[in-house]
Amino acid sequence: MGKRHPNLPAWQWKSYPQNHQHPTNLAIHLIAVPLFIIGFLLIVSGVFSLSLLNVVIGVIGVIAGLGLQRHGHSLEAQASEPFADRKDAMSRLLVEQFLTFPRFFLSGGWWRAWRKRHRR
């Protein structure tokens, strides 16, 4: 069994600004997180409406969103903690997409990190 975080949103939020400082990663997240969310919603919609096309397009969106973010995270000086197992990966990815990144963006964290990009 992998490492578990009793309060995953709080744990993720604590290190989020340090893992999201590179300007390219910040820009990628602006595209990739909404792409993931839309893809996820298309999958759910496709399952309930029995639309194979929505499921396929949704899967492509989710995979593309995660692939872009993986590349963005590889540019960061401080790497994120590796996933312990599949369950850890799924829970952390879902919390980041639906809670932590939107919170980071709406709280002004994204903008603060973006403004600091020239000071490195």
C-alpha positions as CSV (number, residue, x, y, z in Angstrom):
1,M,0.0,0.0,0.0
2,G,1.1,3.5,-0.8
3,K,1.4,6.6,1.3
4,R,-1.9,8.1,2.3
5,H,-2.6,11.7,3.1
6,P,-5.5,12.0,5.7
7,N,-6.3,15.5,4.5
8,L,-5.3,15.4,0.8
9,P,-6.5,18.9,-0.2
10,A,-4.6,20.5,2.7
11,W,-1.5,18.4,2.0
12,Q,-1.5,19.2,-1.7
13,W,-2.2,22.9,-1.1
14,K,0.8,23.3,1.2
15,S,3.4,22.4,-1.5
16,Y,1.4,23.6,-4.6
17,P,3.1,27.0,-5.0
18,Q,6.6,25.5,-4.8
19,N,5.7,22.9,-7.5
20,H,4.1,25.5,-9.8
21,Q,6.6,28.3,-10.5
22,H,8.0,27.6,-14.0
23,P,6.3,30.0,-16.5
24,T,5.8,27.3,-19.1
25,N,4.2,25.0,-16.5
26,L,2.0,27.8,-15.4
27,A,0.9,28.5,-18.9
28,I,0.4,24.8,-19.6
29,H,-1.9,24.4,-16.6
30,L,-4.2,27.2,-17.9
31,I,-4.9,25.0,-20.9
32,A,-4.4,21.5,-19.5
33,V,-6.6,21.6,-16.4
34,P,-9.7,22.9,-18.2
35,L,-9.0,20.3,-21.0
36,F,-8.9,17.5,-18.3
37,I,-12.1,18.8,-16.7
38,I,-14.0,19.0,-20.0
39,G,-12.7,15.6,-21.0
40,F,-13.8,14.1,-17.6
41,L,-17.2,15.7,-18.0
42,L,-17.5,14.3,-21.5
43,I,-16.7,10.8,-20.3
44,V,-19.4,11.1,-17.6
45,S,-21.9,12.6,-20.0
46,G,-21.1,9.9,-22.6
47,V,-21.6,7.1,-20.1
48,F,-25.0,8.4,-19.0
49,S,-26.1,9.2,-22.6
50,L,-24.6,6.1,-24.0
51,S,-22.5,8.2,-26.4
52,L,-19.4,6.4,-27.4
53,L,-18.2,9.5,-29.3
54,N,-18.4,11.6,-26.1
55,V,-16.5,9.0,-24.1
56,V,-13.7,8.7,-26.8
57,I,-13.3,12.5,-27.1
58,G,-13.4,12.7,-23.3
59,V,-10.7,10.1,-22.9
60,I,-8.5,11.9,-25.4
61,G,-9.0,15.2,-23.5
62,V,-8.1,13.6,-20.1
63,I,-5.0,11.9,-21.5
64,A,-3.9,15.1,-23.3
65,G,-4.5,17.2,-20.2
66,L,-2.5,14.9,-18.0
67,G,0.3,14.6,-20.6
68,L,0.6,18.3,-20.9
69,Q,0.8,18.7,-17.1
70,R,3.3,15.9,-16.8
71,H,5.6,17.8,-19.3
72,G,5.0,21.1,-17.4
73,H,5.8,19.5,-14.0
74,S,9.1,18.1,-15.5
75,L,10.2,21.7,-15.9
76,E,9.9,22.5,-12.3
77,A,13.0,22.9,-10.1
78,Q,11.1,21.2,-7.2
79,A,9.4,18.0,-8.3
80,S,6.2,16.8,-6.9
81,E,6.2,13.8,-4.6
82,P,6.0,10.6,-6.7
83,F,2.8,8.7,-6.7
84,A,2.8,5.7,-4.3
85,D,0.4,3.6,-6.3
86,R,-2.5,3.8,-8.7
87,K,-5.0,4.8,-5.9
88,D,-2.7,7.6,-4.7
89,A,-2.3,8.8,-8.3
90,M,-6.0,8.8,-9.0
91,S,-6.9,10.7,-5.8
92,R,-4.2,13.2,-6.1
93,L,-4.9,13.9,-9.8
94,L,-8.6,14.4,-9.3
95,V,-8.1,16.7,-6.3
96,E,-5.5,18.8,-8.2
97,Q,-7.8,19.1,-11.3
98,F,-11.1,19.9,-9.5
99,L,-9.9,21.6,-6.4
100,T,-6.3,22.6,-5.9
101,F,-5.5,24.2,-9.3
102,P,-8.8,26.1,-9.5
103,R,-8.2,27.3,-5.9
104,F,-4.6,28.3,-6.8
105,F,-5.9,30.2,-9.8
106,L,-8.8,31.9,-8.1
107,S,-6.9,32.8,-5.0
108,G,-4.3,34.7,-7.0
109,G,-1.5,32.2,-6.5
110,W,-1.2,31.6,-10.2
111,W,-0.9,35.3,-10.9
112,R,1.7,35.8,-8.1
113,A,3.8,33.0,-9.5
114,W,3.5,34.4,-13.0
115,R,4.6,37.8,-11.9
116,K,7.7,36.3,-10.2
117,R,8.8,34.5,-13.5
118,H,11.2,37.2,-14.5
119,R,12.9,37.3,-11.1
120,R,14.5,33.9,-11.5
